């Protein structure tokens, strides 16, 4: 098949944008602005909380609108403005807090809009491959941005990271404009629609989603996955900065991101090749099992090179998550017309889990140290893997929601 190239470029430039400023902002606030870890946890949580509040309404809006391309472009411009504002007004705490509100709001719309457009331009046979290719392009964009960020931090200034984010946001806005508006089937982009008694096509009621035990179990798993995972990279970034300056810490963090994103690209290719053959659950289970192992390994060393190597395992877990969660949402909502609100709700749970992870882990560090924080994350990640194994079924074929 021929992949949709404008979608790939949109995902490439969205890679660094959707990932957010979290790790870099944590280092910048700790090393350059001398904030306390607890304060940094609050900042990181603000963006996640904002995303949580808007994610599900964002999904509902994306289900109903034909302005998906404009949404993505607008979010790219907002992220660019916010990134520049952080650099220009870094001494003003309200600016930092406000920037995370706007960043969280923009991120709430980007990924669901891209997934909706992907579903709208693909057939059932091509959706898995295009989704996997999108994620591979997204991770490649992260590798590119992290490499440039590391070079800029070492050779120019730490603030260059935020200017890079601004440029990526603008390029994302430009790229999405090359997707032809007429190529998007907006009915398919929301997961199709059922027919009522009179034969009229209409989306299913929300009760279809709220009473589906498979979706509820998947939702709990998503929350636990990110609760046990999200804080690891910011914690490692801060750990790296303790014995180095902010520029070196940003460079090491970039190395962590590059190592992880390389594996994410490989996992995206694995999902493209095997997700329709092996099923979703087997592949997803690999991602769940990686997180507790990674957290325990972080406790074993302070060597920056070993820390970077361990962080590369994040690429296995999140590389699988990025593809499989979209496929599972599509499986479970096919024919309901509620694909985007469902993935919006899942993304909200990602935000809740990430916010809880960052907030709690930073305070554990402040009072008990880094090893205690990693041990607590390992425990949560183990619970997540166990819950997923027991309660979440395979969704690929017989567990799908079928149109009536």
NORGIMO-V224729 format. One record per run of one state. SS is the DSSP state (H for helix, E for strand, C for the rest). FROM is the first residue (numbers start at 1). LEN is the number of residues. Records with the same first field share a line. If there is no record, write none. Layout:
BEGIN
SS->FROM-LEN / FROM-LEN
END
This chain:
BEGIN
C->1-4 / 20-2 / 33-4 / 65-3 / 89-4 / 122-2 / 156-4 / 177-4 / 184-4 / 191-3 / 196-5 / 203-4 / 211-2 / 228-3 / 242-4 / 279-1 / 299-5 / 312-1 / 334-5 / 369-1 / 392-13
H->5-15 / 22-11 / 37-28 / 68-21 / 93-29 / 124-32 / 160-17 / 181-3 / 188-3 / 207-4 / 213-15 / 231-11 / 246-33 / 280-19 / 304-8 / 313-21 / 339-30 / 370-22
E->194-2 / 201-2
END
